């Protein structure tokens, strides 16, 4: 279950999101908030890994979590919470896909799963 009420033994909760900046002038704020959110994620309980990258002209974040409750706790607070509230001002679009997997796929494989799920 993704609500965190029942653990999925032997799986990891993966979160993969991507988007595009509205304009290059938004890059400094976006990258500052991203760096702070990455630092926050890496220090958060339940975080297994956190990566960011660029592919096909889009910016991505990719993280693994022990549970949905831990992921949501991170997502709503601190730097990531600020980044969420600033999303509309900084990016044209940003879309996430959350899924469980037995192990963390490579960045490119996770991207393919995200692209299939979001139609991007």
C-alpha positions in Angstrom: 0.0 0.0 0.0 1.2 3.5 -0.7 -0.6 5.0 2.3 2.1 3.7 4.6 -0.3 1.8 6.7 1.1 -1.6 5.7 4.8 -2.1 4.8 5.7 -3.8 1.6 8.4 -6.1 2.6 11.2 -6.3 0.2 10.2 -3.2 -1.8 11.3 0.4 -2.0 9.0 3.4 -2.6 10.4 5.4 -5.5 9.6 8.9 -6.4 10.6 10.3 -9.8 9.6 13.7 -11.0 10.5 15.9 -13.9 9.7 19.3 -15.4 10.9 22.4 -17.2 11.8 25.9 -16.0 9.6 28.7 -17.1 12.5 30.8 -18.1 16.3 30.8 -17.6 15.9 33.8 -15.2 14.2 31.4 -12.8 17.2 29.1 -12.6 19.0 30.6 -9.6 16.0 30.3 -7.3 15.1 26.9 -8.6 18.6 25.5 -8.2 19.0 27.0 -4.7 15.7 25.5 -3.6 16.6 22.2 -5.2 20.0 22.0 -3.5 18.3 22.7 -0.1 15.6 20.1 -0.8 18.2 17.5 -1.7 20.1 18.2 1.5 16.9 17.9 3.5 15.9 14.6 1.7 19.3 13.0 2.4 19.0 13.9 6.1 15.3 12.7 6.4 14.3 9.5 8.2 13.5 6.8 5.7 15.4 8.2 2.7 17.3 5.5 1.0 18.8 7.7 -1.8 18.3 11.0 -3.5 19.5 12.0 -7.0 18.9 14.9 -9.3 19.7 15.2 -13.0 18.9 16.6 -16.4 17.7 14.5 -19.4 16.1 15.5 -22.7 16.1 19.2 -21.6 14.1 18.5 -18.5 15.2 18.6 -14.8 14.5 15.6 -12.6 14.6 14.4 -9.0 14.7 10.7 -8.1 14.5 9.3 -4.6 13.9 6.1 -2.7 12.0 5.8 0.6 11.3 3.2 3.2 7.6 4.3 3.5 5.0 6.7 2.1 4.6 8.2 5.5 8.3 9.1 5.6 8.2 10.5 2.1 5.2 12.7 2.8 6.7 13.9 6.0 9.7 15.1 4.1 7.8 16.5 1.1 5.5 18.8 3.2 8.2 20.4 5.4 11.3 22.5 5.2 13.0 23.4 1.9 10.9 21.0 -0.1 7.7 22.5 1.3 8.9 25.9 0.2 9.9 24.5 -3.2 6.4 23.0 -3.6 4.8 26.4 -2.9 7.1 28.1 -5.4 6.6 25.6 -8.2 4.0 27.6 -10.2 6.3 30.6 -10.3 9.4 28.6 -11.3 8.4 25.9 -13.7 6.0 25.4 -16.7 5.2 22.0 -15.3 6.6 19.4 -12.9 5.1 15.9 -12.7 5.8 13.1 -10.2 5.3 9.4 -10.4 5.5 7.3 -7.2 5.8 3.5 -7.4 7.1 0.5 -5.6 9.9 -1.7 -6.9 12.0 -4.6 -5.6 15.2 -2.5 -6.1 16.0 1.0 -7.3 16.2 1.0 -11.2 18.8 3.1 -12.9 18.1 6.7 -13.5 17.3 6.0 -17.2 15.1 3.1 -16.4 13.2 5.1 -13.8 12.9 7.9 -16.4 11.3 5.4 -18.8 8.8 4.3 -16.1 8.0 7.9 -15.4 7.6 8.7 -19.1 5.2 5.8 -19.6 3.2 6.7 -16.5 2.9 10.4 -17.3 2.7 10.3 -21.0 5.6 12.8 -21.3 
